[in-house]
Amino acid sequence: MENRVKFYWLVFIFVLPVVIGSLLYYFHRAVPLSTVNHGALINPPVFVETTWATPKKWNIVYIPDVCGNRPCEKIAFTLRQLRTLLGKEADRVVLTVIVDNEAQTVKIPNVRTVVLTQAQYAALQKSLNQTVRNKIFLLDPIGNWFMSYPSDTDPMGILADLKRVLEVSQIG
């Protein structure tokens, strides 16, 4: 009798993970699992043809509502500091601020300013299927927009996500 109980326990121990794994695979939407990312994933990632994105580099793109004012420059400066915090990985990342008026350029070292027309803004917003103003985006080296953050997000969350992406990435 004792050998039979041991056998059932052994079968139970080996079958239980398969059953749990199958249930999670087929019913994963019913189980609220937390994620480790701090930004909102753009799923699926959106490829937008751009002439300004630096090829073979990760891009942090900040699109302010209005730039040339104190909050805009503060956020751009904070993002530049995030890039510095990456240490040796900082060379893999480019910081870009997109504005719609030449007078709104950001004068912070190592921060590029790109001026887009209203039509280009509208096309970008349509491609991403969301409001692009007052947000921070991450672009991969291929040109895919894959994550977005509100401009008032915690910078350490962006840093954590960026470190994780750079750690597992084979490109850029």
C-alpha positions in Angstrom: 0.0 0.0 0.0 2.8 2.4 0.9 4.5 2.0 -2.6 1.2 2.8 -4.3 0.9 6.1 -2.3 4.5 7.0 -3.2 3.7 6.3 -6.9 0.6 8.6 -6.8 2.6 11.4 -5.2 5.4 11.0 -7.8 2.8 11.2 -10.7 1.1 14.2 -9.0 4.4 16.1 -8.6 5.3 15.6 -12.3 1.8 16.2 -13.8 0.9 19.3 -11.7 3.4 21.7 -13.5 2.1 20.5 -16.9 -1.5 21.1 -15.9 -0.8 24.5 -14.4 1.3 25.6 -17.4 -1.4 24.5 -19.8 -4.1 26.4 -17.8 -2.0 29.5 -17.8 -1.2 29.2 -21.5 -4.9 28.8 -22.5 -6.5 31.1 -19.9 -3.7 33.7 -19.4 -6.1 36.6 -20.0 -8.2 35.6 -17.0 -5.2 35.6 -14.6 -4.1 39.2 -13.9 -0.3 38.9 -14.0 1.7 42.0 -13.3 4.4 43.3 -15.6 7.8 44.6 -14.9 7.8 47.5 -17.3 7.0 51.0 -16.2 5.8 52.4 -19.5 2.9 51.4 -21.8 3.9 48.9 -24.4 2.8 49.8 -27.9 1.6 46.4 -29.0 2.4 45.5 -31.7 5.4 47.9 -32.1 4.8 50.5 -34.8 7.4 51.2 -37.5 7.3 54.8 -38.7 9.5 55.9 -41.5 11.6 58.7 -40.2 14.5 60.6 -41.6 15.6 62.0 -38.2 15.9 58.8 -36.2 19.5 57.7 -35.7 20.0 54.3 -37.3 21.5 51.5 -35.2 20.9 53.5 -32.0 18.1 53.4 -29.4 16.2 56.6 -29.4 14.4 58.4 -26.5 12.0 60.7 -28.1 10.3 63.5 -26.1 7.4 65.3 -27.8 6.3 68.2 -25.6 3.1 70.1 -26.0 4.9 73.4 -26.1 8.7 73.7 -25.8 10.9 76.7 -25.0 9.4 76.9 -21.5 10.8 75.8 -18.2 9.0 72.4 -17.8 10.0 71.3 -21.3 13.6 72.0 -20.8 13.5 70.4 -17.3 12.2 67.1 -18.8 14.7 67.2 -21.6 17.5 67.8 -19.1 16.2 64.9 -16.9 16.2 62.6 -19.9 19.8 63.7 -20.7 20.7 62.8 -17.1 19.1 59.4 -17.6 21.2 58.8 -20.6 24.3 59.7 -18.5 23.2 57.2 -15.8 23.4 54.4 -18.4 27.2 54.6 -18.1 29.0 52.7 -20.8 25.7 52.0 -22.5 25.0 55.7 -23.0 26.7 55.6 -26.5 23.9 53.3 -27.6 21.2 55.9 -26.9 20.3 59.1 -28.6 17.9 61.7 -27.1 15.6 63.7 -29.4 13.0 66.4 -28.7 10.4 66.8 -31.4 8.9 70.3 -31.8 6.6 71.9 -34.3 8.2 75.4 -34.4 11.8 76.4 -34.9 11.5 78.9 -32.1 11.0 76.1 -29.6 14.3 74.4 -30.0 15.9 73.0 -26.8 19.4 74.3 -26.1 20.8 71.4 -24.0 24.0 69.6 -24.9 23.6 66.1 -26.3 19.9 66.7 -27.0 18.8 66.9 -30.7 15.8 69.0 -31.7 13.8 67.9 -34.7 11.2 70.2 -36.2 8.2 68.5 -37.7 5.4 70.1 -39.7 1.7 69.8 -38.6 1.2 67.2 -41.3 4.1 65.1 -40.0 2.7 65.3 -36.5 -0.7 64.2 -37.7 0.8 61.3 -39.6 2.9 60.2 -36.6 -0.2 60.4 -34.4 -2.2 58.4 -36.8 0.5 55.7 -37.1 0.8 55.3 -33.4 -3.0 55.5 -32.9 -2.6 57.7 -29.8 -1.9 61.2 -28.8 1.8 62.0 -29.2 2.0 65.4 -27.5 3.4 65.6 -24.0 4.8 62.0 -24.1 8.1 60.2 -24.1 8.7 57.3 -26.5 11.3 54.6 -26.9 12.4 53.6 -30.4 14.5 50.5 -31.1 17.5 50.7 -33.6 15.3 49.4 -36.4 12.8 52.3 -36.0 10.0 50.6 -34.1 8.1 52.7 -31.6 7.5 50.2 -28.8 6.9 52.0 -25.5 5.4 55.3 -24.3 5.3 57.3 -21.1 3.5 60.4 -20.0 5.8 63.3 -19.6 5.3 63.4 -15.8 6.4 59.8 -15.3 9.0 58.8 -12.8 12.4 59.0 -14.7 13.7 56.0 -12.7 11.0 53.9 -14.3 12.2 54.9 -17.8 15.8 54.2 -16.7 14.9 50.7 -15.5 13.0 49.9 -18.7 15.9 51.2 -20.8 18.5 49.3 -18.9 16.5 46.1 -19.2 16.0 46.6 -23.0 19.7 47.4 -23.5 20.7 44.4 -21.5 18.8 41.9 -23.5 19.2 43.6 -26.9 21.6 42.2 -29.5 21.1 45.2 -31.8 22.1 48.8 -31.4 
